[in-house]
Amino acid sequence: MILFISGLAIVMIASSHSADKKVYETARLKNEVNEMRSAFIDGRSKLMQLKMESAVVGKMKEKGLSPSVIPPKKIKVKSQN
């Protein structure tokens, strides 16, 4: 009877340790997801800054280019049918 109770106690302790490992793993993964989400948002905001017209104009001025003062004209192509 004592061996049976000791066996059950060992199984219970092992199960408890396994559950604790899963809880710690879940917390670690949750922190990792939050870090990745933060990095994604940071990258997206940097991309939005780079895509702004003022940023593009500034980069082009460094290379000696400037925006056109003449507006573009629409080209209409007529079908030959």
Distance bins in CASP14 RR format, pairs under 12 A and 6 or more apart:
PFRMAT RR
TARGET T0000
AUTHOR 0000-0000-0000
RMODE 2
METHOD distances of the structure
MODEL  1
1 7 0 0 0 0 0 1 0 0 0 0 0
1 8 0 0 0 0 0 1 0 0 0 0 0
2 8 0 0 0 0 0 1 0 0 0 0 0
2 9 0 0 0 0 0 1 0 0 0 0 0
3 9 0 0 0 0 0 1 0 0 0 0 0
3 10 0 0 0 0 0 1 0 0 0 0 0
4 10 0 0 0 0 0 1 0 0 0 0 0
4 11 0 0 0 0 0 1 0 0 0 0 0
5 11 0 0 0 0 0 1 0 0 0 0 0
5 12 0 0 0 0 0 1 0 0 0 0 0
6 12 0 0 0 0 0 1 0 0 0 0 0
6 13 0 0 0 0 0 1 0 0 0 0 0
7 13 0 0 0 0 1 0 0 0 0 0 0
7 14 0 0 0 0 1 0 0 0 0 0 0
7 15 0 0 0 0 0 1 0 0 0 0 0
8 14 0 0 0 0 0 1 0 0 0 0 0
8 15 0 0 0 0 0 1 0 0 0 0 0
9 15 0 0 0 0 0 1 0 0 0 0 0
9 16 0 0 0 0 0 1 0 0 0 0 0
10 16 0 0 0 0 0 1 0 0 0 0 0
10 17 0 0 0 0 0 1 0 0 0 0 0
11 17 0 0 0 0 0 1 0 0 0 0 0
11 18 0 0 0 0 0 1 0 0 0 0 0
12 18 0 0 0 0 0 1 0 0 0 0 0
12 19 0 0 0 0 0 1 0 0 0 0 0
13 19 0 0 0 0 0 1 0 0 0 0 0
13 20 0 0 0 0 0 1 0 0 0 0 0
14 20 0 0 0 0 0 1 0 0 0 0 0
14 21 0 0 0 0 0 1 0 0 0 0 0
15 21 0 0 0 0 0 1 0 0 0 0 0
15 22 0 0 0 0 0 1 0 0 0 0 0
16 22 0 0 0 0 0 1 0 0 0 0 0
16 23 0 0 0 0 0 1 0 0 0 0 0
17 23 0 0 0 0 0 1 0 0 0 0 0
17 24 0 0 0 0 0 1 0 0 0 0 0
18 24 0 0 0 0 0 1 0 0 0 0 0
18 25 0 0 0 0 0 1 0 0 0 0 0
19 25 0 0 0 0 0 1 0 0 0 0 0
19 26 0 0 0 0 0 1 0 0 0 0 0
20 26 0 0 0 0 0 1 0 0 0 0 0
20 27 0 0 0 0 0 1 0 0 0 0 0
21 27 0 0 0 0 0 1 0 0 0 0 0
21 28 0 0 0 0 0 1 0 0 0 0 0
22 28 0 0 0 0 0 1 0 0 0 0 0
22 29 0 0 0 0 0 1 0 0 0 0 0
23 29 0 0 0 0 0 1 0 0 0 0 0
23 30 0 0 0 0 0 1 0 0 0 0 0
24 30 0 0 0 0 0 1 0 0 0 0 0
24 31 0 0 0 0 0 1 0 0 0 0 0
25 31 0 0 0 0 0 1 0 0 0 0 0
25 32 0 0 0 0 0 1 0 0 0 0 0
26 32 0 0 0 0 0 1 0 0 0 0 0
26 33 0 0 0 0 0 1 0 0 0 0 0
27 33 0 0 0 0 0 1 0 0 0 0 0
27 34 0 0 0 0 0 1 0 0 0 0 0
28 34 0 0 0 0 0 1 0 0 0 0 0
28 35 0 0 0 0 0 1 0 0 0 0 0
29 35 0 0 0 0 0 1 0 0 0 0 0
29 36 0 0 0 0 0 1 0 0 0 0 0
30 36 0 0 0 0 0 1 0 0 0 0 0
30 37 0 0 0 0 0 1 0 0 0 0 0
31 37 0 0 0 0 0 1 0 0 0 0 0
31 38 0 0 0 0 0 1 0 0 0 0 0
32 38 0 0 0 0 0 1 0 0 0 0 0
32 39 0 0 0 0 0 1 0 0 0 0 0
33 39 0 0 0 0 0 1 0 0 0 0 0
33 40 0 0 0 0 0 1 0 0 0 0 0
34 40 0 0 0 0 0 1 0 0 0 0 0
34 41 0 0 0 0 0 1 0 0 0 0 0
35 41 0 0 0 0 0 1 0 0 0 0 0
35 42 0 0 0 0 0 1 0 0 0 0 0
36 42 0 0 0 0 0 1 0 0 0 0 0
36 43 0 0 0 0 0 1 0 0 0 0 0
37 43 0 0 0 0 0 1 0 0 0 0 0
37 44 0 0 0 0 0 1 0 0 0 0 0
38 44 0 0 0 0 0 1 0 0 0 0 0
38 45 0 0 0 0 0 1 0 0 0 0 0
39 45 0 0 0 0 0 1 0 0 0 0 0
39 46 0 0 0 0 0 1 0 0 0 0 0
40 46 0 0 0 0 0 1 0 0 0 0 0
40 47 0 0 0 0 0 1 0 0 0 0 0
41 47 0 0 0 0 0 1 0 0 0 0 0
41 48 0 0 0 0 0 1 0 0 0 0 0
42 48 0 0 0 0 0 1 0 0 0 0 0
42 49 0 0 0 0 0 1 0 0 0 0 0
43 49 0 0 0 0 1 0 0 0 0 0 0
43 50 0 0 0 0 1 0 0 0 0 0 0
43 51 0 0 0 0 0 1 0 0 0 0 0
44 50 0 0 0 0 0 1 0 0 0 0 0
44 51 0 0 0 0 0 1 0 0 0 0 0
45 51 0 0 0 0 0 1 0 0 0 0 0
45 52 0 0 0 0 0 1 0 0 0 0 0
46 52 0 0 0 0 0 1 0 0 0 0 0
46 55 0 0 0 0 0 1 0 0 0 0 0
47 55 0 0 0 0 0 1 0 0 0 0 0
48 55 0 0 0 0 1 0 0 0 0 0 0
49 55 1 0 0 1 0 0 0 0 0 0 0
49 56 0 0 0 0 0 1 0 0 0 0 0
49 59 0 0 0 0 0 1 0 0 0 0 0
50 56 1 0 0 1 0 0 0 0 0 0 0
50 58 0 0 0 0 0 1 0 0 0 0 0
50 59 0 0 0 0 1 0 0 0 0 0 0
51 59 0 0 0 0 0 1 0 0 0 0 0
52 58 0 0 0 0 0 1 0 0 0 0 0
52 59 0 0 0 0 0 1 0 0 0 0 0
53 59 0 0 0 0 0 1 0 0 0 0 0
53 60 0 0 0 0 0 1 0 0 0 0 0
53 67 0 0 0 0 1 0 0 0 0 0 0
54 60 0 0 0 0 0 1 0 0 0 0 0
54 61 0 0 0 0 0 1 0 0 0 0 0
54 67 0 0 0 0 0 1 0 0 0 0 0
55 61 0 0 0 0 0 1 0 0 0 0 0
55 62 0 0 0 0 0 1 0 0 0 0 0
56 62 0 0 0 0 0 1 0 0 0 0 0
56 63 0 0 0 0 0 1 0 0 0 0 0
56 65 0 0 0 0 1 0 0 0 0 0 0
56 66 0 0 0 0 0 1 0 0 0 0 0
56 67 0 0 0 0 1 0 0 0 0 0 0
57 63 0 0 0 0 0 1 0 0 0 0 0
57 64 0 0 0 0 0 1 0 0 0 0 0
57 65 0 0 0 0 1 0 0 0 0 0 0
57 66 1 0 0 1 0 0 0 0 0 0 0
57 67 1 0 0 1 0 0 0 0 0 0 0
57 68 0 0 0 0 0 1 0 0 0 0 0
58 64 0 0 0 0 1 0 0 0 0 0 0
58 65 0 0 0 0 1 0 0 0 0 0 0
58 66 0 0 0 0 1 0 0 0 0 0 0
58 67 0 0 0 0 1 0 0 0 0 0 0
59 65 0 0 0 0 1 0 0 0 0 0 0
59 66 0 0 0 0 0 1 0 0 0 0 0
59 67 0 0 0 0 0 1 0 0 0 0 0
60 66 1 0 0 1 0 0 0 0 0 0 0
60 67 1 0 0 1 0 0 0 0 0 0 0
60 68 0 0 0 0 0 1 0 0 0 0 0
61 67 0 0 0 0 1 0 0 0 0 0 0
END
